Amino acid sequence: MAKRIKKKKSNLPSRDEILAFVTQNPDKATKRDIARQFAIKGSDRIPLKRMLADLIDDGLIERGGGKRLHKPGTLPPVVVADITERDEDGEFIAVVAERGPATGTDADGDGEDDAPSSAPRIRVAPTRKRPAPGIGDRVLLRIDEDAREDADPDSIIDGFVIRVLDKPKARILGVYRELGDGTGRIEPVDKKNRKEWAVHQTDSKDAREGELVAVEPLKSRRRMGLPQARVIERMGSMADENAVSRIAVETHGIPLDFPRAVIEEVEEIKPKTDVSGLEDLRKVPFVTIDPADARDHDDALFAEPDEARDNPGGHVVWVAIADVARYVTPGTALDRAARDRGNSVYFPGRVVPMLPERLSNDLCSLREKEDRPALAVRMVFDGDGNKIDHRFARIMMRSAAKLRYETAQAAVDGRPQPKDDDTDTGPLVEPVLKPLWAAWRALMKAQGKRSPLDLDLPERKLVLDSEGKVAKVIVPERLEAHRLVETFMIAANVAAAETLEKQRVPLVYRAHDAPSPEKLAALGEFLRTLDIQLAKGQTVQPRQFNTILSKVVDTPNAGLVNEVILRSQAQAEYTPENYGHFGLNLRRYAHFTSPIRRYADLIVHRALIASLKLGDGGYLYEPEPLAETAAHVSMTERRAMAAERETVDRLIAHFVADRVGTRFPGRISGVTRSGMFVKLRDTGADGYIPAASIDQNYWRYDEVGQQLVSDQTGEAFRLGDDVEVRLVEAMPVAGMLRFEILSDARKLPASERKKARERTKQDARGNTRRRSAIRRRK
């Protein structure tokens, strides 16, 4: 008789027990503290980590400084903060140093609310037996316990210095402005901190008017009523085409230059031209289809009808991906630099690459008419687009043509190709392009049944002139060619995840969780103000959102509904734990198709090569290092998105800066307690309108309705409303614009006005109670 194995009893606490511990122990609430409290050891730490991630995604706890967890709506008990100024009483004022995650969307159809947010400022209370801080110092502060609960973003709360950190905020970026007496002042680039600095002539390092500079504060020194600073680096004129992106590179800590050791390794790399051990597919007419300005080519495509008798109407699709693993070996200086960067960062007119250009633009890139090694997947689909088989192979290929999206589309449609493109597409239409389109249309049938999230969010693109300045802002046409490439890349990514799961090896998933219950509840309340119902009490699926989106197509609320549904979504991440991809409605998904620009894809390549025994360059990560790397590349992705977004904001602010006083049509893109944000129709430029500047009324924030409601008239300005504004101030170096509202507020129906007033009254009563409690504590 087989011996019965006694199942080990788990000490895993319940969600309620974890929440109680975090609430009662705000100073001791890291994952390690929780594990120690509930005696969780060994493999039980994995489900604990998953449970904590679920609680964070559900909005029940948040991450704070030092890996601590705390209740949402509160500051952590201890924060790292930067001292930025003195108040009228001469006391130091600090702001929390940690940045929140960047947000946005990607081609996978996920995203997160990117509305502006803020945190309360902190008054640095005097303490005995502690070193005296100064402006520019980075300090560790303990927040007053009574003030932490529900701190208003517009308030100032007290914090007590635990210590001045060894590494103060290293440098402040700004634009040098010359004054007549040989001195200067620094116009800061940080939109959250507009404090100016004075620079004495002896501390200017001969900086010139309009130069981007880095300065360090000089403690306890003031000039012209301003804190004084010293120029430590001149970074070039703001008229230079790379200066604006350099601001984002510096402020987000994005590595710019490769270390010498990396350059030396790359100089020693020899091209891989040996075909031995590879499938020789150089006669197969692969094509690359990319934007007109693409310099690196990660992927190439080929399709043909499946000649198998048991698959009538089927298709064979090859997706070939640059074989970066042949050149970038684990443990080398090159690999460490690529991991540190995490991904390439794309600015208008400039790229900060993950790999040196000799690799990204040459040896790894699938260049036209040149032999290149590739890691490819051959996929077989039936006539309805369902995948029935796939396999991976190391190949040698030669791209038959480098096509633009517009050129490929024109060739298939039988239209003239772009005038500035002389590619001869005639020989490619019948044998290459039409089979690709036929296979894609089959896959679209299967995608329609899967029903991934289908948001309509046009993306703006900046067209720069020869000096790197914005010449115009366009919204490129969304072509079938774009969707075709995306569809095949998604199919290849799914195949990679399926294969590695079958091989039972660790991998990095591209995961995207369903919206949290809190976000769904808020979304449902808002949609009800538009007489749109979001079904309750069932597991939410992308199809439900698509049904709502289909109801508002070609209506005035179409853009608004797309926006609020986007804001309800979680943010995708890289993780070794698979919880599916909600936006794509896929059970398993991994990034495989862009190893030149994403380190996560290189990890997947190495795992495929090692597990399938496809030759050199493979590597299998241990679970703990894999989890650390996944978290790191998730961070670098958010960092890149924030840097790219801020650069676009600054370039567009420069573009419209000389049009102060001009009237513009726009749309309300964000609403807060203190005002609203407006996005201009023609350029996509974002600007702010303080609530205090809107006529003589008092405006209350209706969070459910996402609107500002007038106390006196009951009229409202709501997220998504079309408005006309006047530009009254432009601060290009910070990417900031300030508008004046010219449009009248929207008249709410009587029933809606009553509900909005009741909601704002409840909110006001809550604020009054909070302020009274603060006064009592004082």
C-alpha positions in Angstrom: 0.0 0.0 0.0 1.3 3.4 -0.9 2.3 5.6 2.0 0.0 8.5 2.4 2.0 11.8 2.4 0.8 14.2 5.1 0.1 17.6 3.5 2.0 20.4 5.1 -0.2 22.9 6.9 0.3 26.4 5.6 0.6 29.4 8.0 -0.6 31.8 5.4 -2.8 34.5 7.0 -6.1 35.7 5.6 -6.4 39.0 3.8 -8.2 40.5 6.9 -5.3 39.4 9.2 -2.8 41.1 6.9 -4.9 44.3 6.7 -5.2 44.3 10.5 -1.4 43.9 10.9 -0.6 46.7 8.4 -3.1 49.0 10.2 -1.8 48.3 13.7 1.9 48.3 12.8 2.5 51.1 10.3 6.2 51.2 11.3 6.7 47.5 10.9 4.8 46.4 7.8 7.3 45.1 5.2 6.9 41.7 3.5 9.6 40.4 5.8 7.8 41.7 8.9 4.6 40.1 7.9 6.3 36.8 7.2 8.0 36.9 10.6 4.7 37.8 12.3 2.8 34.8 10.8 5.8 32.4 10.8 5.8 32.1 7.1 8.9 30.3 5.7 10.2 28.7 2.6 7.9 28.2 -0.3 5.0 29.7 1.6 6.6 33.1 0.9 5.5 32.9 -2.7 1.7 32.8 -2.1 2.3 35.5 0.5 3.9 37.7 -2.1 1.0 37.0 -4.5 -1.5 37.9 -1.8 0.2 41.2 -1.0 0.3 42.0 -4.7 -3.5 41.3 -4.9 -4.1 43.6 -1.9 -2.1 46.4 -3.6 -3.9 45.9 -6.9 -7.2 46.0 -5.1 -6.3 49.3 -3.6 -6.4 48.0 0.0 -2.8 48.7 0.8 0.0 50.7 -0.8 3.7 50.6 -1.1 5.6 53.3 0.9 9.3 54.1 1.5 11.7 51.4 2.5 9.4 48.6 1.1 6.9 49.4 3.8 3.2 48.8 3.2 0.5 51.1 4.5 -3.2 51.9 4.1 -4.2 53.9 1.1 -5.1 57.5 1.6 -2.2 57.9 4.1 1.4 58.8 3.9 3.8 56.1 5.2 5.1 56.8 8.7 8.6 57.4 7.4 9.4 59.1 4.1 12.4 60.3 2.1 11.9 63.9 1.2 13.8 66.8 -0.4 13.9 70.2 1.3 13.0 72.7 -1.4 12.3 76.0 0.3 11.5 78.0 3.4 8.0 79.2 4.3 7.1 82.8 5.4 8.1 81.9 9.0 11.6 80.7 7.8 10.8 77.0 8.4 12.0 74.4 5.9 9.4 72.8 3.5 10.0 69.4 2.0 8.4 67.3 -0.7 8.3 63.5 -0.8 11.2 62.3 -3.0 9.8 59.1 -4.3 8.1 59.3 -7.7 4.9 57.3 -8.3 4.8 54.9 -11.3 4.5 56.3 -14.7 1.4 55.5 -16.6 0.2 55.2 -20.0 -0.8 52.6 -22.6 1.1 50.3 -24.9 0.2 48.2 -27.9 -1.0 45.4 -25.6 -4.0 47.5 -24.7 -3.4 48.2 -21.1 -2.9 51.4 -19.2 -3.6 53.3 -16.0 -5.0 56.6 -14.9 -2.5 59.3 -15.8 -4.3 62.2 -14.3 -2.0 64.6 -12.4 -1.6 63.8 -8.8 0.1 65.5 -5.8 1.1 64.8 -2.2 1.0 67.2 0.8 4.0 69.3 1.5 5.9 68.6 4.8 7.0 71.3 7.3 10.3 70.1 8.7 9.8 70.6 12.4 12.8 71.6 14.5 14.3 68.8 16.6 17.1 68.5 19.2 20.1 66.3 18.8 19.6 66.1 15.0 21.8 67.6 12.3 20.4 70.8 10.9 19.1 70.3 7.4 19.3 72.9 4.6 17.7 73.6 1.3 18.6 70.9 -1.2 19.2 68.2 1.4 17.5 64.8 1.2 16.2 63.8 4.6 14.5 60.9 6.3 11.4 62.2 8.0 8.9 60.7 10.5 5.5 62.0 9.7 3.3 63.2 12.5 1.0 60.3 13.3 -2.2 62.3 13.7 -1.6 64.1 10.4 -1.0 61.1 8.2 -4.6 60.0 7.9 -6.3 61.4 4.8 -3.7 64.2 4.4 -5.1 66.8 1.9 -2.8 67.2 -1.1 -3.0 71.0 -0.7 -2.2 70.9 3.0 1.1 71.2 4.9 1.8 68.6 7.5 4.6 68.2 10.1 7.6 65.9 9.8 10.5 65.3 12.1 14.1 64.7 10.9 15.4 61.2 11.7 18.6 61.9 9.8 20.0 63.9 6.9 20.8 61.3 4.4 24.4 60.8 3.2 23.4 61.4 -0.4 21.5 64.7 -0.8 19.6 65.4 -3.9 22.6 65.6 -6.2 21.7 68.3 -8.6 19.0 70.5 -9.8 18.4 71.2 -13.5 17.5 74.5 -14.9 18.0 77.1 -17.6 20.6 79.8 -16.9 19.3 83.3 -17.3 21.9 86.1 -17.4 21.4 89.3 -15.3 22.9 92.6 -16.1 25.5 92.6 -13.4 27.2 89.3 -14.4 25.2 87.2 -12.1 22.4 84.9 -13.1 19.3 83.0 -12.0 18.2 79.5 -12.6 14.8 78.8 -14.1 13.9 75.3 -12.9 12.7 72.6 -15.3 10.7 70.7 -12.6 7.0 71.6 -13.0 6.4 70.5 -9.3 9.0 72.8 -7.9 9.2 76.3 -9.5 11.6 77.7 -6.9 14.2 79.8 -8.6 17.9 80.0 -7.6 20.4 82.9 -7.7 23.9 82.3 -9.1 26.9 84.5 -8.3 29.3 85.2 -11.1 32.1 83.3 -9.4 29.8 80.2 -9.2 28.4 80.4 -12.8 31.2 78.3 -14.5 30.9 80.8 -17.3 27.4 79.6 -18.2 25.6 81.6 -20.9 22.0 82.8 -21.4 19.7 79.9 -22.3 22.0 77.1 -21.4 20.8 74.0 -19.6 22.8 73.6 -16.5 23.0 71.5 -13.4 23.4 73.3 -10.1 23.9 72.3 -6.5 22.4 74.4 -3.7 24.6 76.4 -1.4 23.3 76.1 2.2 22.2 79.1 4.1 23.2 81.5 1.3 20.8 83.9 -0.4 21.0 86.5 -3.0 18.3 88.9 -4.3 15.9 87.1 -1.9 16.6 83.8 -3.6 18.5 80.7 -2.3 21.9 80.6 -3.9 23.3 77.8 -6.0 26.5 76.8 -7.9 26.7 75.6 -11.5 28.3 72.2 -11.5 27.8 71.3 -15.2 26.9 73.1 -18.4 24.9 70.8 -20.6 24.5 72.9 -23.8 22.1 75.4 -25.2 18.4 74.9 -25.0 18.3 75.6 -28.7 20.2 72.3 -29.3 17.8 69.6 -30.6 18.8 67.1 -27.9 18.6 69.6 -24.9 14.9 68.9 -24.1 15.2 65.2 -24.1 18.4 65.6 -22.0 16.3 67.1 -19.3 14.2 63.9 -19.1 17.3 61.7 -19.2 18.8 63.6 -16.3 15.8 63.9 -14.1 14.8 60.3 -14.4 18.3 58.9 -14.1 18.4 57.2 -17.5 21.9 56.0 -18.4 23.1 57.9 -21.5 26.6 56.8 -22.3 27.9 53.3 -22.2 30.8 52.4 -19.9 34.2 51.9 -21.6 34.1 48.2 -20.8 30.9 47.8 -22.8 32.4 49.7 -25.8 35.5 47.5 -25.7 33.4 44.3 -25.6 31.3 45.5 -28.5 34.4 46.4 -30.6 35.5 42.8 -30.2 32.2 41.3 -31.5 32.4 39.6 -34.9 29.3 39.2 -37.2 27.6 35.8 -37.0 27.7 34.5 -40.6 28.1 30.7 -40.1 25.0 28.9 -41.2 26.0 25.6 -39.6 23.4 24.4 -37.0 20.8 26.9 -38.4 17.9 26.5 -40.8 18.9 28.3 -43.9 15.9 30.4 -44.9 17.8 33.1 -46.9 15.7 32.3 -49.9 12.4 32.9 -48.1 11.2 36.5 -48.9 10.8 37.9 -45.3 10.0 41.6 -45.1 10.2 44.1 -42.3 7.4 46.6 -41.9 8.2 49.5 -39.6 7.7 53.3 -39.2 9.5 55.5 -41.7 12.0 56.7 -39.1 12.9 53.2 -37.7 16.6 52.5 -37.4 16.5 49.1 -35.7 14.5 46.2 -37.2 13.5 43.6 -34.6 11.1 41.5 -36.6 10.4 40.2 -40.1 7.4 38.4 -41.5 6.5 35.8 -44.1 3.2 33.9 -44.8 2.0 31.4 -47.3 -1.0 29.1 -47.7 -0.8 25.8 -45.8 -0.5 23.0 -48.4 -1.4 20.3 -45.9 -4.5 18.4 -47.0 -6.0 18.4 -43.5 -5.9 22.2 -43.2 -7.9 23.6 -46.1 -7.8 27.4 -46.2 -5.1 27.4 -43.5 -2.0 29.6 -43.4 1.7 29.2 -42.3 3.2 32.3 -40.8 6.9 32.8 -39.9 7.8 35.5 -37.5 11.6 36.0 -37.4 13.1 38.0 -34.5 16.6 39.4 -34.2 18.9 36.9 -32.5 20.3 39.2 -29.8 21.2 36.3 -27.5 24.0 35.4 -30.0 25.8 38.6 -29.2 24.7 39.5 -25.6 26.0 36.9 -23.1 24.9 36.8 -19.5 27.4 38.1 -17.0 29.2 40.4 -19.5 29.6 44.2 -19.1 27.3 44.5 -22.1 24.6 42.4 -20.5 24.8 44.3 -17.2 24.4 47.6 -19.1 21.4 46.3 -21.1 19.7 45.1 -17.9 20.4 48.4 -16.2 18.8 50.3 -19.0 15.9 47.8 -19.3 14.6 49.1 -22.6 15.3 51.7 -25.2 13.8 55.2 -24.7 12.3 56.9 -27.7 12.2 60.7 -27.8 11.0 62.7 -30.8 14.1 62.7 -33.1 16.3 60.7 -30.7 16.7 57.3 -29.2 18.6 56.3 -26.0 19.2 52.6 -27.0 19.3 49.6 -24.7 22.2 48.2 -26.8 25.1 50.1 -28.4 24.3 51.2 -32.0 26.7 48.7 -33.5 24.4 46.0 -32.3 21.0 47.7 -32.3 21.3 49.4 -35.7 23.7 46.9 -37.4 24.7 43.4 -36.3 21.4 42.5 -34.7 19.0 44.5 -36.9 17.3 42.5 -39.7 18.6 44.8 -42.4 17.5 44.6 -46.0 19.5 42.3 -48.3 21.9 41.3 -45.5 22.3 37.9 -43.9 21.2 37.9 -40.3 20.8 35.2 -37.7 17.3 35.1 -36.1 15.2 33.2 -33.6 12.0 32.4 -35.5 8.6 30.8 -34.8 6.7 29.0 -37.5 3.0 29.0 -36.7 0.2 27.1 -38.5 -3.4 28.6 -38.4 -6.6 27.1 -39.8 -9.0 29.1 -42.0 -10.6 30.7 -38.9 -7.3 32.0 -37.5 -7.0 29.4 -34.7 -3.4 28.3 -34.1 -3.0 24.5 -34.5 0.7 24.2 -34.3 4.0 26.1 -33.8 7.7 25.5 -33.4 10.8 27.6 -32.8 14.0 27.5 -34.8 17.4 29.2 -35.1 17.6 30.4 -38.7 19.7 32.5 -41.1 17.6 34.9 -43.1 17.9 37.8 -45.5 15.2 40.4 -45.6 13.8 40.9 -49.1 12.6 44.4 -48.4 12.4 47.2 -45.8 8.9 48.5 -46.0 7.1 51.4 -44.3 3.6 50.8 -43.0 2.2 53.3 -45.5 4.2 51.7 -48.4 3.0 48.2 -47.6 -0.6 49.4 -47.2 -0.5 51.3 -50.5 0.9 48.3 -52.4 -1.8 45.9 -51.1 -4.5 48.5 -51.8 -3.2 49.2 -55.3 -2.6 52.8 -54.6 0.4 55.0 -55.3 3.0 54.7 -52.7 4.4 57.7 -50.7 6.2 60.2 -52.9 9.4 60.1 -50.7 9.7 56.3 -50.9 11.2 54.7 -54.0 10.9 51.1 -52.9 9.9 48.8 -55.8 6.9 46.9 -54.2 5.6 45.4 -57.5 7.4 42.1 -57.2 6.3 41.7 -53.5 2.6 42.1 -53.8 1.5 38.7 -55.0 4.1 36.4 -53.4 4.6 38.2 -50.1 2.1 40.9 -49.2 -1.2 39.4 -50.2 -0.5 36.1 -48.4 0.4 38.1 -45.3 -2.9 40.0 -45.5 -4.9 36.8 -46.1 -3.3 35.2 -43.0 -4.0 38.3 -41.0 -7.7 38.4 -42.0 -8.0 34.8 -40.8 -6.4 35.7 -37.4 -8.8 38.6 -37.1 -11.7 36.2 -37.1 -10.3 34.4 -34.0 -9.5 37.8 -32.4 -13.1 38.9 -32.8 -14.2 35.8 -30.9 -11.6 36.5 -28.2 -12.7 40.1 -27.9 -9.7 41.9 -26.5 -10.2 45.4 -25.0 -10.7 47.7 -28.0 -10.0 51.3 -27.0 -10.0 54.1 -29.5 -7.3 56.4 -28.3 -5.5 58.3 -31.2 -1.9 59.0 -30.5 -0.2 62.2 -31.5 3.2 62.3 -33.2 5.5 65.3 -33.3 7.1 66.2 -36.6 10.4 68.0 -36.0 12.2 70.5 -38.2 16.0 70.5 -39.0 16.7 72.3 -35.7 14.9 69.7 -33.6 11.9 71.9 -32.9 8.3 71.0 -33.4 7.1 71.8 -37.0 3.7 70.3 -36.6 1.7 67.8 -34.6 -0.2 65.0 -36.4 -2.3 62.0 -35.5 -1.1 59.3 -37.9 -3.8 57.3 -39.7 -4.3 53.8 -38.2 -3.7 51.4 -41.1 -4.4 47.7 -41.6 -0.6 47.3 -41.8 -0.2 48.5 -38.2 -2.8 46.0 -37.0 -1.4 43.2 -39.1 2.1 43.5 -37.5 0.6 43.8 -34.0 -1.5 40.7 -34.6 1.4 38.6 -35.7 3.6 39.8 -32.9 0.9 39.0 -30.3 0.6 35.5 -31.8 4.4 35.0 -31.6 4.4 36.2 -28.0 1.7 33.7 -27.0 3.6 30.9 -28.7 6.7 31.8 -26.6 4.8 31.7 -23.4 3.1 28.4 -24.2 6.4 26.8 -25.2 8.2 27.8 -22.0 5.3 26.7 -19.9 5.3 23.3 -21.6 9.1 23.1 -21.0 8.4 23.9 -17.3 11.1 26.6 -17.1 10.9 30.0 -15.3 9.9 32.9 -17.6 9.0 36.5 -17.4 5.3 37.0 -18.3 3.8 40.2 -19.6 0.9 40.3 -17.2 -2.0 42.7 -17.0 -4.5 42.3 -14.2 -8.2 43.0 -14.3 -9.4 46.4 -12.9 -9.6 46.4 -9.1 -13.0 46.3 -7.4 -12.5 49.9 -6.3 -11.8 51.2 -9.8 -14.7 49.2 -11.2 -17.0 50.7 -8.6 -15.9 54.2 -9.4 -16.2 53.6 -13.1 -19.7 52.2 -12.6 -20.8 55.2 -10.6 -19.4 57.6 -13.3 -21.0 55.7 -16.2 -24.4 55.9 -14.4 -24.2 59.7 -14.7 -24.2 59.1 -18.5 -27.1 56.6 -18.1 -24.8 53.7 -19.0 -24.9 50.6 -16.9 -21.9 48.5 -16.0 -23.1 45.0 -14.8 -22.3 44.2 -11.2 -21.7 40.9 -9.4 -19.9 39.1 -12.2 -16.3 38.6 -13.3 -15.5 41.5 -15.5 -14.3 40.7 -19.1 -13.0 43.0 -21.8 -16.1 42.1 -23.8 -18.2 44.1 -21.3 -16.1 47.2 -21.9 -16.3 46.7 -25.7 -20.1 46.5 -25.5 -20.2 49.9 -23.7 -17.7 51.4 -26.2 -19.8 50.2 -29.1 -22.8 52.0 -27.7 -21.1 55.4 -27.7 -19.4 55.2 -31.1 -20.0 58.5 -33.1 -21.6 60.2 -30.0 -20.3 63.2 -28.1 -19.4 60.9 -25.2 -17.2 58.5 -27.3 -13.9 60.1 -26.3 -15.0 60.5 -22.7 -16.0 56.9 -22.2 -12.8 55.6 -23.9 -10.8 57.8 -21.5 -12.6 56.7 -18.3 -12.4 53.1 -19.2 -8.7 53.5 -19.9 -8.2 55.1 -16.4 -10.0 52.1 -14.8 -7.4 49.7 -16.1 -4.5 48.3 -14.1 -0.9 48.8 -15.4 0.8 45.9 -17.1 4.1 44.6 -15.7 6.8 42.0 -16.1 6.5 39.2 -13.6 7.4 35.5 -13.2 3.9 34.9 -11.8 1.2 34.4 -14.5 -2.1 36.0 -13.8 -3.0 36.5 -17.5 -3.3 39.5 -19.7 -6.7 41.1 -19.2 -6.4 43.7 -22.0 -5.7 41.1 -24.6 -8.0 38.5 -22.9 -5.2 35.9 -23.0 -4.4 33.3 -20.3 -0.6 33.5 -20.9 1.5 36.1 -22.6 5.2 36.9 -22.8 7.2 39.5 -24.7 9.4 37.8 -27.3 9.4 40.1 -30.4 11.6 43.1 -29.5 14.9 41.9 -27.9 16.9 44.8 -29.4 14.9 47.3 -27.3 13.5 45.3 -24.4 15.5 43.2 -21.9 12.4 41.2 -20.9 12.3 39.8 -24.5 16.0 38.8 -24.3 15.3 36.8 -21.1 12.5 34.9 -23.0 14.9 34.3 -26.0 17.5 32.8 -23.6 15.0 30.6 -22.0 13.7 29.3 -25.3 17.2 28.6 -26.6 18.2 26.8 -23.4 15.1 24.7 -22.9 14.8 23.7 -26.6 18.5 23.1 -26.9 18.9 25.5 -29.9 22.6 26.2 -29.4 24.7 29.0 -27.8 23.3 31.9 -25.9 20.7 30.1 -23.8 20.3 30.7 -20.1 17.8 29.7 -17.4 17.3 32.1 -14.5 16.8 31.0 -11.0 13.4 32.2 -9.6 14.6 34.9 -7.2 17.0 36.7 -9.6 14.3 36.4 -12.3 11.7 38.1 -10.0 14.2 40.9 -9.2 15.0 41.4 -12.9 11.3 41.4 -13.8 10.6 44.1 -11.2 13.6 46.1 -12.4 12.5 46.1 -16.1 9.0 47.0 -15.0 10.5 50.1 -13.3 12.6 51.0 -16.3 9.6 50.8 -18.6 7.6 53.2 -16.3 10.7 55.5 -16.2 10.9 55.5 -20.0 7.2 56.3 -20.4 7.4 59.2 -18.0 10.5 60.6 -19.6 9.0 60.3 -23.1 5.8 61.9 -22.0 7.5 64.8 -20.3 9.7 65.5 -23.3 6.7 65.7 -25.6 5.0 68.1 -23.1 8.1 70.4 -23.1 8.4 70.3 -26.9 4.8 71.2 -27.4 5.0 73.9 -24.8 7.9 75.4 -26.8 5.7 75.1 -29.9 2.8 77.2 -28.5 4.8 79.5 -26.2 4.8 82.4 -28.6 1.0 82.2 -28.9 0.1 83.6 -25.4 -3.3 85.3 -25.7 -4.5 83.0 -28.5 -7.8 81.1 -28.2 -7.8 77.4 -28.7 -10.4 74.6 -28.8 -9.8 71.8 -26.3 -11.2 69.1 -24.2 -11.2 68.7 -20.4 -8.7 65.9 -19.8 -8.6 65.9 -16.0 -10.5 67.3 -13.0 -9.1 67.8 -9.5 -10.2 69.7 -6.3 -8.1 72.6 -7.3 -8.8 72.9 -11.0 -8.9 71.2 -14.3 -6.6 70.2 -17.1 -7.4 70.9 -20.7 -5.9 69.2 -23.8 -5.8 71.3 -26.9 -7.5 69.8 -30.0 -4.9 70.7 -32.6 -1.6 69.9 -30.8 -2.6 67.7 -27.8 -0.9 70.3 -25.5 -1.9 70.0 -21.9 -2.6 73.0 -19.7 -4.1 73.8 -16.3 -7.0 76.0 -15.2 -7.1 76.8 -11.5 -10.6 76.6 -10.1 -10.1 80.0 -8.4 -9.8 81.6 -11.9 -13.2 80.4 -13.1 -15.5 83.4 -12.8 -16.7 84.4 -9.4 -18.4 81.2 -8.3 -17.1 78.6 -5.8 -16.5 75.3 -7.5 -16.7 72.0 -5.7 -15.1 68.8 -6.9 -17.6 66.0 -7.6 -15.4 62.9 -7.7 -18.1 60.5 -8.8 -19.2 62.7 -11.7 -15.6 63.8 -12.5 -16.6 67.4 -12.6 -16.4 70.8 -10.9 -19.8 72.0 -9.8 -20.7 75.6 -9.1 -22.2 76.2 -5.6 -24.2 79.1 -6.8 -25.6 77.9 -10.2 -25.3 74.1 -10.1 -23.5 74.3 -13.5 -20.5 72.1 -14.1 -17.4 71.5 -16.1 -17.0 67.7 -16.6 -14.2 65.5 -17.8 -14.5 65.2 -21.6 -16.4 68.5 -22.1 -15.4 70.4 -25.2 -14.3 73.9 -24.2 -12.6 77.0 -25.6 -9.6 78.4 -23.7 -7.1 81.2 -23.9 -3.4 80.6 -23.3 -2.3 83.0 -20.5 1.1 81.7 -19.5 3.7 79.3 -21.0 6.7 77.8 -19.2 8.3 75.7 -21.9 11.3 74.5 -19.9 8.9 72.9 -17.4 6.4 71.8 -20.0 3.7 73.8 -18.3 0.9 75.9 -19.8 -1.8 77.8 -18.0 -5.2 78.5 -19.6 -8.2 80.7 -19.0 -11.6 79.2 -19.6 -13.7 81.0 -22.1 -16.6 78.6 -22.5 -19.7 78.6 -20.3 -20.2 75.7 -17.9 -22.6 73.0 -18.8 -26.1 73.2 -17.4 -26.9 70.1 -15.5 -30.5 68.6 -15.6 -32.3 69.2 -12.4 -32.1 65.6 -11.3 -28.4 65.4 -12.0 -27.8 68.7 -10.3 -29.4 67.5 -7.1 -27.3 64.4 -7.0 -24.1 66.3 -7.7 -24.9 68.8 -5.0 -25.6 66.1 -2.5 -22.3 64.3 -3.3 -20.3 67.5 -3.0 -22.0 68.3 0.3 -21.1 64.9 1.7 -17.5 65.5 0.6 -17.5 69.0 2.1 -18.7 67.6 5.4 -15.9 65.1 5.4 -13.4 67.8 4.7 -14.8 69.9 7.6 -14.5 67.0 10.0 -10.9 66.4 8.9 -9.9 70.1 9.3 -11.6 70.2 12.8 -9.6 67.1 13.8 -6.4 68.7 12.7 -7.1 71.9 14.6 -7.9 69.9 17.8 -4.6 68.1 17.5 -2.7 71.3 17.2 
